[in-house]
Amino acid sequence: NSRKEYLEMLKQKKKNDELKKRLDKIQREGYMDEIPLDQYDKNFINKVKQIAKKINCDYQDLLGVMNSESDLNPKAYNSNGGASGLIQFMPATAKSYGVTTEQLRNMSPLKQLDYVERYLVDCKKIAGFGDSRLSAGDLYSLVFLPSRAKRDILCKKGENYYEQNSALDINHDGKITKAEMQVRVENHRVYA
């Protein structure tokens, strides 16, 4: 039993070391100018946990989505379409929340999480998930295509959504599926 506990402790330490390395990288690259790293760890992770509880998902899945979309970089910018921030808000989406993508990029990570929360609460409601628990695939589907988030196949080759995001088609079968979104989140999980 003590060997099993020891192995579990090593596994948890590795997870924590991975998060620390990612957060150190983020701080070194200037994304955390407003918040000291020790505060960022605690406050950011606690806010992510609050959001996850509110929308009924695993907070590590939410971190995984943000990691996949932006490497947890609140200043991330995609010049192909102008998507910005932790979950890559599109300009029209940002505008619907009364901000621009530039304003989002200039916010502290904690402030930007307020918009992540509003967006996910709204999308969950619009998609018709009600109070149900969101899987990693459901959660990423809400970020990617909220109007199709309940579908198993989110888009197919020939659609603009597919063409602009073909890298999400893990098995290259011409479809982006909720199952592939699940795998992507699992491959980008951050343990905190």
N, C-alpha and C positions, 0 to 999 in steps of 0.2 A: 504494500500500500504506500509506503514512504517513497518508493521508486516512482510510482505513478504520480504522486503529488509533486515530486521533484521535477519530473518531465513536464507536468502541467505548468509549474512555476517557470521553467525555462521557456516554454512556449509563450507564456504571457509576457515575459521579459523581452523576448524577440519582437513581439507585436508592439510593445511600448517603445522599444528602440527604433523600430521602423517609423512610427509616428514622430518621434523626436527628431529623427533625421530629416523627414519631410518638412516638419515645422521649422527646423533650423535652416533648411534650404530656402524656405519661403521668407524667413526673416532676413537672411543674408542678401536675398535678391530685392529687398526693399518693399515687400508687400505688407509688412506689418509695422510700418513706421509709427503708427499711432498707438500701438499696444505692445508692451513688453512681452517677450515670449512666454514667460511664466504666467502672465495674465491671459495671454492668448490661449494657451493650453486649457486652462481651467474655464474661462469665460466662454470661449468659442465652443468647446466640447459640451459644456453645460447647456448652451443655447441650442446646439444641434440636438441634444437629448430632449429638450423641451419641445422642439418642433416635431421630432419623431413621435413623441408621446401624443401630441395634439393630432397628428394625422394618422396615427396608429401604424407605425412601421418601425423597423429596427434602425436605431440611430447609425449603426455601422453601414447599413445600406445607403442611408442618406449621405454619409461621408464618402462612400464608394461612388455614388452618382456624381458628387461634386469633384471628386478626384478624377474620375473619368472625363468629365466635361472641361475642367479647368486646372487640374493638378492642385486643387485647393487654392488657386490663385484668384483673389477677388478682382485683380486688375487684368485678368486674361481677356484677350480680344482676338476675335476671328475676323480677319478682313474680308472673308467670303460671306457676306451677309450682315456683318457688323455685330454678331453675337458677342456678349460681354458678361464677365463676372463669374461667380462661383458655379452657376448652373447654365451659363451662356444665354442670358436673356436676349431675345431678338429686339431690335429697336421698337417695333410696334407694340410688343408686350410691355417693354419698359414704359412706353408712352401711356399705355392703358393704366399704369400705376402712378402716373404723374411725374415720372422722371425720364431722363435720357440714359442711354447706355454709358455715356461719358460720366454722368453723375454717379451711376452705379459703380463704375470703375474707381471713382475717387472717394467712395465711402470706405469707412473702416469695415473690416470683415464682419464685425458684430452688427453694424447698421445694415449691411447688405443682407444679412440673414433675416432681418425683418421682412424684406421683399421676397426672399426665398419662401418664407413661411406663408405670406399672403398668397403668393402664386400657387403653392402646393395645396393650401386649403381650398382655394377657388377651383383649381383644376380637379381635385378629388371630387368636389361637389358636382361640377359640370359633367365629369365623366360618369357619374352615377355609382361611385363606390360606397356611398353612405358611410357607415361606421366600420365597415369591414377592414380587416388587417391587410395592409399592402405588402405584397411580396417585393423582392428586389426588382423583379421584372415589371410589376405594376408601377412601382415608384419611378423607374427610369422611363417607362412609357409615358407617364404623366409629364415628365420634363421634355421628352422628345416630341410626342404627338398626343396631347391631352384628349383631343376629340376622338382618337382611335385607341385610347389606352386600355379599353376592355377587350379589344380584339387580340387574337393569337398572332395573326399576321398584320403587322402595322403598316407596311407598304411594300410595293413590288417594283421591280425593275421597270423603267419607263415613266414612273412618277417622279416629279421633282424632288419629293422628300427622299426617295431612294437615291437618286442620282447625286444629291448633295451630301448624302450620308452613307454611301456604299461601304465604307470601312466598317460599319456596324453589322454588315452581312458576313458573319464569321465563317459560315460554311460555303459562301459564294454560290448560293442556289437561286439568287435573284429575288430574295425576300428578306426583309428585316422583321424578325419575330420577337415576341415578348420573351421567349426562351433565350434568344441571343442577348437581349438586354439584361436578363438575369445573369448570364455568364459574364457579361462585361462588368456588371457591378461586383460580382464575386472576384473577378480578376483585379479590380481596383480598390478592394476593401482596405480601409485604414483602421487599425485597431487602437482604440484609445480607452 
